[in-house]
């Protein structure tokens, strides 16, 4: 199996750096600090998983998730939302849109890593069954 590709979208440089430093030995990590940059990346790349912040300066995380889930090329890419929001209605709304997991900031890198591994196992099993 090739190295899995993670796309991390967050306007906080510290989060981008943390995720990159923790996961770069195991995954190919692409970092974008705006949704606009992420959309440009997604024009030519399909990551194996997307990790995104919810509160972004240019486009909301919710709009970003809606775009991904409505795009036939990207609709099956798993999404993990990182957010400091504790609002249950927001989490429920995002889960209804198709988000695979919701991780509260600040997060434990080991926990995030295990969540990513579990999601990718299901994603690869799904891809194999669909092929």
JOWO-V469915 format. One record per pair of residues at least 24 apart in sequence whose ideal C-beta (glycine too) atoms are under 10 Angstrom apart, sorted by sequence separation. I is the first residue (numbers start at 1). J is the second residue. If there is no record, write none. Layout:
i,j
I,J
I,J
This chain:
i,j
3,27
4,28
5,29
6,30
7,31
8,32
9,33
10,34
11,35
32,56
33,57
34,58
35,59
50,74
61,85
82,106
83,107
3,28
4,29
5,30
6,31
7,32
8,33
9,34
33,58
34,59
35,60
39,64
42,67
46,71
82,107
2,28
3,29
9,35
35,61
38,64
42,68
46,73
47,74
50,77
51,78
52,79
54,81
70,97
80,107
9,37
10,38
23,51
35,63
36,64
39,67
46,74
49,77
50,78
51,79
52,80
53,81
54,82
55,83
62,90
65,93
66,94
69,97
70,98
9,38
35,64
38,67
39,68
42,71
48,77
49,78
50,79
51,80
52,81
53,82
54,83
55,84
61,90
65,94
68,97
69,98
8,38
9,39
38,68
43,73
46,76
47,77
48,78
49,79
50,80
51,81
52,82
53,83
54,84
55,85
68,98
69,99
82,112
7,38
42,73
46,77
47,78
49,80
50,81
51,82
52,83
53,84
54,85
62,93
66,97
68,99
9,41
19,51
35,67
39,71
42,74
47,79
62,94
65,97
66,98
80,112
9,42
54,87
61,94
65,98
7,41
65,99
7,42
16,51
42,77
62,97
80,115
15,51
54,90
80,116
16,53
54,91
62,99
78,115
7,45
15,53
61,99
78,116
7,46
8,47
80,119
5,45
7,47
54,94
78,118
79,119
5,46
6,47
7,48
8,49
9,50
10,51
12,53
78,119
5,47
6,48
7,49
8,50
9,51
10,52
11,53
78,120
4,47
5,48
6,49
7,50
8,51
9,52
10,53
12,55
4,48
5,49
6,50
7,51
8,52
9,53
10,54
11,55
12,56
78,122
3,48
4,49
5,50
6,51
7,52
8,53
10,55
11,56
54,99
78,123
2,48
10,56
11,57
77,123
9,56
11,58
52,99
76,123
54,102
78,126
50,99
9,59
50,100
51,101
76,126
10,61
49,100
54,105
76,127
9,61
49,101
51,103
53,105
76,130
9,64
7,68
51,112
19,82
51,115
51,116
49,115
15,82
49,116
48,116
7,77
9,79
12,82
49,119
48,119
49,120
5,77
7,79
8,80
10,82
48,120
9,82
10,83
6,80
8,82
49,123
48,123
48,124
48,127
23,109
27,113
22,109
26,113
18,106
19,107
21,109
22,110
18,107
23,112
27,116
15,105
19,109
22,112
23,113
26,116
27,117
15,106
18,109
22,113
26,117
15,107
12,105
19,112
23,116
27,120
18,112
19,113
10,105
19,116
6,116
4,116
4,117
6,120
4,120
1,120
4,123
4,124
1,124
